[in-house]
Amino acid sequence: MQISKLRNIGIAAHIDAGKTTVSERILFFTGVNRKVGETHDGQATMDFMKQEQERGITIASAAITANWNGHQINLIDTPGHVDFTIEVERSLRVIDGMVAVFCAVGGVEPQSETVWNQADKYRVPRIAFVNKMDRTGADFNEVVGQMNKYLGANAMPIHLPIGAENEFQGMIDLVTMQAITFTDKERLVGDIPAELLPAAQEARRAMIEKLADFDDEIAELYLEDAEIGEEMLKKSIRQSTLKLMVTPVLCGAAYKNKGIQLLLDAIVDYLPSPTDLGAVIAQDPLDEEHTIQRNPSNNEKFSALAFKLINDPYVGQQTFIRIFSGKLMSGMSIHNTNKGKDERVGRIFRIKAKEREEISEAGCGEIVALVGMKHTRTGDTLCDESQPILLESINVPPAVIEMKVELEDKKSRDKLGEALAKLCNEDPSFHAHFDEETEETIIAGMGELHLEILVERLRDEFKVPVTVGEPSVSFRETITAAVENNYRHVKQTGGKGQFAHTVIRFEPNPGKGFEFVDVTKGGVIPKEFIPSVEKGLRKAMEKSPVAGYPVVDVKCVLVDGGFHPVDSSDMAFQLCAAQCFKQAFKKAGPIIMEPVMKIEVNTPDDYIGNVTRDITKRRGRIENMRRFRKGSQKLDGFCPLMEMFGYATALRNVTSGRANYSMEFYQYMPMPAAKQEEVIKARL
């Protein structure tokens, strides 16, 4: 397949907007599947995990390849639930274009905004598909308005719906000026009904006016009132979409097979191929100041990014990669820049959801899975050994919730360790550690559902019998004042002793994490021991000396020190730095940071007072209210996670079961002093 005819796309949206249903219809109409798989009966091709089929939701992003009009579409279906946002994050890092699906009734919802912001970060061109036009309450124009108001999408309808709710028949294509209606599996193209022609002409004029803002040729023809042809319009829409100037908006009803063929046409016509996006910019691992370009060509040196790992019971670990340049062949030796190690490619698979097809080579732009990678993890760069590069990695959100895991059978301790290691490799947003003091295994993740599903996988996939405790919040600690501390570590035991001396200034570093700076410029401490100082500090910050939580957002400046030519060692400087930090931490105004969640509540007008009072009692605050639909409003705000346990039940009680809510991690924020005392007391 020519690189210009490749489309690497992701489908993303809020939960229950119909992403997987759209994906299943794409597979049916492209001939990948002979019958349609439905989410609600557990038969969806893209939702093949047992936990996905039982719940009717997408948990892990699934990849599949389809063909349409001579183009190859590599499709990634992503989860909509906020607990699995890492799946969206890593998919957006490797796709070239995105289909954002919106529910015609729900419109722009919280996870819609999250996904949109993630796509903005990676500058991913996108088109929008307003789904569920056949549902009661469907309103195409309202969704377009919300896209502009809340997402800044510069939404540009290229469809005009024919009817809505139970009278939804199809759409008018504003580019070709034809009416498209549907039988069960076929689309019927005809003339626009006379009663809809004025509205269609007005909508087409609005579309051309918007394009004229970005396209001089269109602007000139528009001002001369000249006819603008279909091909010129398509070219202009494509260019404006690729430059992120506009978002073309289509409509349909995926469950009723309406609009999917037009969506496929739009993917081919308006979303980019790897060549459209041009060269990828990477860092030179040998010189941080220097960047390297890799053009999307099979003739360039090989470069790829590993974005996902899964453990397959039949072939072992599969490493999903996106190839940005060059070719990859079975048996080839490649270099992992992040780990500084070489890997040998065992087998290459083209993935079709849970199925796989072995291939001997893969070219630029392809998304494939490799077997045989020993050192590669999510976010690692794989490249040609002779010309190493370092691609931008993948941002991993912090874990916000913890849970104790206990073995029902103590003999399975090793089995539990192996299973947790595999799950941590697969999912970078999942963490597990053994607490030596309490002798408990602690798992941490993005939410209650996230941990619930991983515990189920421990039992079902890995056959590890575990019981779990109540979930608890994953707190952090930090400092509020700058402190300089002088610490000398001396230990004599008769023979070789230990000596290290460090003077370190600790400063608050809000939002920037841990930072280590050496301003001694050599001499006072040998350069081989400088990494030991940093290592000791990092180790000490894993558990604070006050409440025992991880310490974040601290800048450590090594300003002075000393050494002994015989007694100084790597371990001596690690211990010295750790003790220096522990002494300084208590003097630096330590505070506990708690995860604060962004919440959105959809409630009937009658219960707004009840909902607001309940959120205020939970130390939350309402930022704004907006009309959701007639008689209902959406309340946006923030609330600490520790106050949100059991909120679903409380919300049902105060609204007679008529409201619903969603929440996602916002950021870590300082906890009030009174609450800090409670938390420390409970911890100790």
N, C-alpha and C positions, 0 to 999 in steps of 0.2 A: 504494500500500500504506500503510495506517495505520501510524504510527510504533510503536504498541503491538504491532503484529504483525511487527515486524522482529526478527531475531536475528542479531547479528554475533558469530560464534563462531570460535575457533581450535581446532585439534586438535594436541596436543603430547604428546611422550613421549620416552623413551630410544630410541636407534636400534634398529630391528628389532622394536619392540613391535607393529607393524602399523598405524601411523597412516594411511599412504597407502591400504592395503587397506580400512580403515574408511571413508575419504573416497570411494573408488571405489564402495563398496557404497551409500553415501548418495546418490551421483549416480545410481546405477542405480535404487534404490527410489523416488527422487523424480522419475524420468522424464527427468532431464537427459541421461542416456546410455541408448541402447537395448541396449547389451551391456556386460558387465563388463570393465574393463581391469585387467590383472594387472601387478604390479610386476616379478615375476621374468622376464616375457617382454618387458619394455620397452614395454608398451601402456597404461600408466596415464595417464589424462587429466591428472592433477595433476603428474606427473613428465614434462614435455614437453621438457626440455632434453636434448640429445644425451648430455651427461655423466651425467645422472640415469638415462637409459635403459640406458647401458652398465654402470653400477655397481649399479643396482637400489636406489638410495638417493635421498632427497630432498635437494636442495642449496639451492634457492631456494623461499621460501614462495610458494604459488600461491593465487589467489583465484577463487572461482566462486559463482554464485548459484543456489539451488534453492528449490523451494516444497513445503511439507508442511502439510496440514490448514489451508489458508487463511493460512499464515504464510510470509514470505520469509526464507530462511536465507542470509546471506552467510557463506560458509565459507572459512577460510584454513587450508591444510595446511602445517605448518611442518617444518623438518628436525629430525632427532634427533641428528645428529652434532655434537659440541661445537665443531668448527671453524666451524660456521655458526650459532653462538648469536646473532649479531646479527639473523638472520632471525626468531628467536623473540622477541627483545627488542622489535623494532619492531612485530611483529604484536600482542604482548600490550599494547602501548601504545594500540592503536586498537580492539581487540575489546571486547565487553561481557561475554562469558562464554567458558568454556573446557571442552573435553572432554579430560581427562587419560587417556591410554590406557596400560594396564599389561599386560605379558605375564603370563599366569597361571602361567608357569613361572619366569621371571626375577624377577618382583615389582618392588620398588622398586630401581632401578638408578641409577648416578651422575647421568646426565642427567635422570632423573625428578626427582631432588632439585633440580637446577639450575633446571629449568623451573618446578617448584613454588615455589621461592624467588622467581623472577622474577614469577610470578603474584601472590604475596603482596605484592611491592613495589608493584604496580599495583592491588592489591585487586580482583582479578578473581574473581567467583563461578565455581565449577566443579563439574562432575560427573565421576565416574570410570567408565571402562569397562574391565573386566577381560577382555582379549581372549585368544584362543588357548586357550579352555577344552577344546578337543578334543586338545591336545598332551599327550604323555606327561609326567607330572610336574606337571600342572596342579593348583593348590591355591588355590581361591577364598578360603578363610578365612585362609590364610597371607598372601596379598597384602593383605587388609583389615587384618590385624595389623601388617604392615610399614608400611602407610600411616599408621597411628596412631603407631607407634613412631618412625619416621624422619622423617615429614613433619608430625606433629601435625595430621593432617587431620580428626580427629573423623569418621572414615569411618562411614557409615550404610548398610548394605546394604538396598536396596529390591527386590533379587532374591535368590532362593535357587536355585542351580543344580540341575538335575535330571541327576544323573550327572556324570562327569568323564572326561577323556582320551578313549579311543575309544568310551566309553559316554555321552558328553555328548549329551543329547537336546534340552535347552531350559532353561527356568527357570520358577520360580513367582514371579509378580508379587505382592509382599507388600502392595501398595496395594489391588489389586482382588481378591486371593486367588483367582487363576486360574492354571492351569498352561498354559504356552505352549510348544508344540513346533513343529517346522518340517519342511516338505517342501523341495524344492529352492529354490522361490521364494516359497512361501506360509507364513504362520504359522497354526497351528491352536490355537484357544482352547478349553480344556476344564476339567473339574473336577480338583482336586488329587487325585492317587492317595492312597488311604487310608493306605498305609505312610509317606507323606511329610507327611501332615496334621499330626501332633504337632510335627514340626520346623518346619513353616511357621508354625504358630500361635505357637511360642516365638520365632521370628525376628521375626514381626510385633509381638509384645509388646515385644521389645527395641527395635524401631524406634520404637514409640509412646512408650516410656519416654524415649528420647533426645529426641524432639520435645517431650515434656512439660517438659523442662528449659528450653525457650525459648518455649513457647506456653502461656499460662495457661488458655486455653479447652480445649486438649487435656488439660492436666494435671487440670482439674476433671472432665472426662468420664472420664478414666482412673481417678481415685480413686473415682468413683462406680460404676466397672465398667460404664459405659454403652457402647453401640455407637457407634463413630466412623465416620462415612460416608466414602466414597471422595473426594468433593469437598473435604471438610474436611481430610482427610489431604494431598491434593495442594496445597491452599492453604498448609498449615502447612509442608510440605517446601519449597515455593517460597520462602516468606518466610525460613525458616531458611537456605536456600542463598544467597539474595541478601544476607543479613547476614553471610555467611561463618561461620555457626555450625556447619554440618554440610556434609559432602560426600556426596551420594547416590551409591551404588555399584551399577552394573549389571554384567551379565556377558554373554558371548556368544562366538561364533567367527566373525569377519567373513569369513574365507576360505570358510567353509561356509554363508554367508548366514544365520547364526543370531543374532538379537538386534538387528539393525540398525533394524527398524521401531520397536522399543521404545526404542532410543536416540534416534531422531528424535522420538518422542513426548515423551521426557524433556527434550530440547533445547527444545521448544516449551513444555512444562509448567513447567520448573524454572529455565531460564536466563533472564536479564533482557533486556528490550527497552531501547532508549535512554531511554524515559520512566521505567523503573524505577530507573535509576541517578541520575536527577535532573540538576540543573544542573552544568555543568562550570565549575570555578573557574580563572580565568586571571589573569595579571598585567597591570596597566595599564602599557604601555610608557612612558608619560609620568611615572609615579609608582611607583617600586618598592615603596613601602609599601602601595599600594592594590591591592585585587583586584577583579575584575569577574566577574559570573556570566552564563553564557549558558544559557538553558533549552533542552531538546531540543524545539524547535518550528520549524516552517517559517515562522512569523511573526516570529521573532527576526532580528537582524542576522546575516549570514553569518559563520561561523568554521569552519575546518578545519585538519587537521594533515597535512602531507606525510610519508608514512612509508616510501616506497619509490620508487626510480627504476629504469626499465629502458630499454635502447636497442633499439628495434624497427627492423629493416631497412626496413620498409615505411612506417611513419608517423613515424619519428623517436623522440625521447625521450618516454616516457610517465611521468607523475608520478602515483603512487597517492596518493589522499587519503581521509581519513575526515572526513565532514561532521558537526560537532557541533551546529550550529544554522543555521537559515536555508535558503535555496534557492540553487542555482547554475544559471546558464543559459549556453548557448553565446554567445560574444561579450562576456560580462560582464567588466568591469574589476574586479580585486581587488588587495588590498595584501599584500605579503610583509613582515611586521613585522620578521623577523630581518635581512633585507637592506635594509629601508627603501626598497623599490622597488615599483612597481606592475607587475602582470602582466595580460595579456589572455587570457582562456580561448578557445582555438581550438576544439577539439572535445572532447566528453565521451564516454567509453566505459564501458559496463558490461562488466566482464571475465569471461570464461568460460575460465579457464586460458590457453591460447595463442590462443583465439578472442576476438573482441571485438564488441560490439554498440553502434553509435553511438546516443546518446540526446540529446535537445535540452535536458533539464534534469534535475537530481538534487536530492533533498530531504534533510532532516535524517536522520541515521542511516545514510545510504548510504555505501558504499565504491566509489569509481569511479576511473577513470584520466583524466588531462587531457593534452591535446597542446597545445603552444604555450608552456609555461612556460620562460622563458629564465634566470631567476635562482634558481629554487627548488631547494633541496637537502633531503635527508633531515632531518627534525626541524624544518623551518620551519613557521611559522604563516601561514596565508592567511586573510584576513578582509575585512570591509567597509571601504572606504577612510574612511568617515565616523566609524567607531568602532573604531579599532585595538585589538587585544588580543594578548597573548603567552601561548600555551599551553605547558604543560610539554613539554620536548623529549624526545629519546630518548637514553638512556645508551649510549655506544659503548665496548666493552671495548678495552684496549690491545693492539696487535700484539705478538706474542712471538717471532716467527721471521722470519728474513730470508733472501733468496736473490739472487744476482747473475743478471742477465739480459743476454745478449749477442746482438747481431744477427748473423745469418748473412750478411745482405746489408746493407752500410753505407748503401745508398741508402734504406733503409726507416726512417731515424731519425725523420723527421717523423711517419710512419705509426704508429710505436711510441708516440711521445708522445701522439698523439691517442687511440690505443686505451687507453693507461694512464689518461688523464684520464677517459675514459668509464667505465672499470671502477671508478675511485676514486669517481666520482659515484654509481654504482650501489651500491657496497658501502663504507660508511664505515669498516669494520674492515680495509680493504685500503689500503695506502699505497705510494707509489712516489716515488723521488727520484733525481736524478743527482748522484753524488759528484764534485765538481770535481777533487779531488786525485787520485783513482784513475781518473777518467773512466769510471766504471762506473754502470750503472743498477741500483738496489737496489729490490726489492719486499719488502714486509713484510705479514704476515697472522697468522691465528690458529692455524695448524698446517700440517703438511706437505701434507695433503690439500687444504686451502684453497688453498695456492699452486699445487699441482699442477693443480687444476681451472682456476684463472685463467690459467695458462700455456697449457693446452689451448685455452681460449677465445681467447687471443691468436692462436694458430695457426689454429684452425678458423673462428672468427667474423670476426676482423679481418684474417686472411691475413698476419700478421706472422711471418716466419721467425725464431724465436729459439732459442737454446740456453741452458741454465741451469746454474749452478754448484751446489755442495753447499749445503744449507740451513745457516744459522748462527743462533745465539741473538741476540735483540734485547735487549742490556743497557741499563741506565740508570745514571746517576750521581747522587749527592746529597751533601749536607754533613751533618756530625755535630756541628758547633760553631758558635756565633754569632760573627760577625766584622763589625766596622765598618771601612769603607775610605773614605779621602779621596782623590779623584782629580781632577786639574785637566788639562783638555785644551786645549792652546794650540798653534796652528800659524800662523806668519806666513810668507807667501810674497811679500811686497811687494804691495800692493793689499789687498783685503778678506781678513782672516784668519779663523781659527776659534777660538772660545773657549767653553768650558763647564766648569762646576765642580759636582761632585756628591759628597755624603757619604751613603753608603748602608750600612745595617745588614742583613746577610744572616743569616737564622735558619733552622734546620731546621723543616720543616713536614710531618711524617710523614702520608702518606695524603691530603693536601689539595691536592697539586699546586702550581702556581705562584700566588703571591699578591703583589700590589703595593699598598703603602700609602704615601700621601703625608701626612706629619705636619708639613710645613713651613707649611701653611695659607696659602700664597701669599706673595709678596714677594721671597723670596730667588731664586726661579726663576719667570719669567712663566708663567702657567697654560697658555699655548699650547704650552709646551715640556715640560710634565709627561707628556703621552702619548708624546713622543719618548723620554723616559727609559725608560718602560715598554717601548716598542717595541725599544729597544736592548738591554734586558735579555733580552727574549724571544728576540731573534735570537741573542744570545751563548749562550743556554742550549740552542740546537739542537745544539751540539757543544762538549763540555767541553774545557778546555785541558789536561787530564790524559790521558785515554784516547780522547777524541773521541766519546763517546756522549752522547745527549741528557741534560740535567740536569733532574731532577724534584724536587717536594716542597721548594721553597725559598720562604721569605717574604722579600720585599725591601722594606725600610722606608726611604724617602727622608727623611733627617733634616735635611739642610742642603745648601747649594750656592751658586752665584753665576752671574752672567751679564754679558755685555758688550752695551751697547745697539746696537752696530754688528756686531760679529763673531760674536755668538751666533746659532745657526740650528738648525733641526730636525736636520740631519745631525750638527752638532757635538755636540748632546746625546745622540744615538744612539750615536756613537762613544765619548763620555765614559762613558756608562753601561756599555757593553760592556767597556771596558778596566777600569773599576772592578770589575766582576764577575770578570773574568779574574784580576786581582791577588788579590782576596779569596778566590776559590775554593780556591786552593792552600793557603791558611792555615786553611781551615775544616774540616779533617779529611775530605777527599773520600773516598768509598767507592763501589764498584761494586755496583749492585743487579741481581740476576738473577731471571728469572721462575721461580717455583716452582709445580709442578703438583700438583693433587689427583689421586691415583691410586687405582684400585680393581682388585684382582686376584682373579679367581675361580679357585680351584685345588683339586684333590683333596687330602685330608688328607695323603697320602703325601709331598707335595712342599712342605709349608709351610716346612720348614727351609731348603730350597734357595732358595725365593722370598724369604724374609726376609733370608738372607745376601746374595743378589744386590742387593736394594734397599739394604741397609746399605752395601755397597761403592760404591753410586752416590750416597752422601751423603744417602740417603733415610731416612725413619723411618716405622714402622708405628704408627698411632694406635690401631686396634682390630681385632678379628677377630669375625666373627659367622657363625653357621651358615647356609649358603646352601641346601643340600639335603643329604640323607643322603650322607655321605662327602665333602662339599665345603664349603669355607669361603670367605668374602669377606674380604679384607684391605684395610683403608682406610689411607691414609697420604699422605705428601707427599714429593716428590723434585724437585730442580732440573732444569729442562728440558734443560740442556746435557748431563746425564748419561743422558738418556732416548733419545737417538738410537740406533736399532738394537735397542731393547728387545724388540720383537716377536720377533725372531730369537732373542735370548738367552733369553726366557721359554720359547719352544718347546724350546730345548735343555735347560734345567734341569727341565722338566716332561714331557719326552717328547711334547710337542705337545698336552697335555691341559688346559692353563690358558689363560685369555684375560684381557685387561685393557682398561681405558679410562682416559683421563686428560683433565683440563680445567684451564685456567688458574686458579690460586688467588690469588696476589698476588706483587708484587716484594718480595724480601727481601735483606738485606745478604749479600754473598759473603764467605767466609773469606779472611783476608789472603793466605794462600799461593796460593789460586786467583786472587785479584786480580792478583798479580804475574805469574802465567802468562798471564792474559788480556791485560794491558797489554803484556807482552813480545811476544805473538803479534800484537797489534794494530799495534805499532810496527815 
